[in-house]
Amino acid sequence: MSAQDLSRATWRKSSRSGASDSNCVEVAALAESAIGVRDSKDPYGPALIFPASAWATFVTTVTTR
């Protein structure tokens, strides 16, 4: 997967996270059918990039257990 420009990504936390809870992961839909995942405590730090299909499989797996 090619390098992604994350400067314009719109990051979001789970709706189940509290407004003041900074111990979360954030996700963003990126170009080329990719998903970015980062630590909300370090918004300028590194992000993991996954194919959207792999992220969908992960979310389905963890929500059905």
Residue pairs with C-beta under 8 A, 6 or more apart in sequence:
1 32
1 34
1 49
1 51
2 32
4 30
4 31
4 32
4 34
4 36
4 49
5 31
6 28
6 30
6 36
6 47
9 28
9 29
9 30
9 36
10 28
10 29
11 26
11 27
11 28
11 36
11 38
11 40
11 43
12 26
12 27
12 28
13 24
13 25
13 26
13 40
14 24
17 24
22 40
22 41
23 40
23 41
24 40
25 37
25 38
25 39
25 40
26 37
26 38
26 39
26 40
26 43
27 35
27 36
27 37
27 55
28 35
28 36
28 38
29 35
29 52
30 36
30 49
33 51
33 52
33 53
34 49
34 50
34 51
34 52
35 49
35 50
35 51
35 52
35 55
36 47
36 48
36 49
37 47
37 48
37 49
37 50
37 55
38 45
38 46
38 47
38 48
39 45
50 58
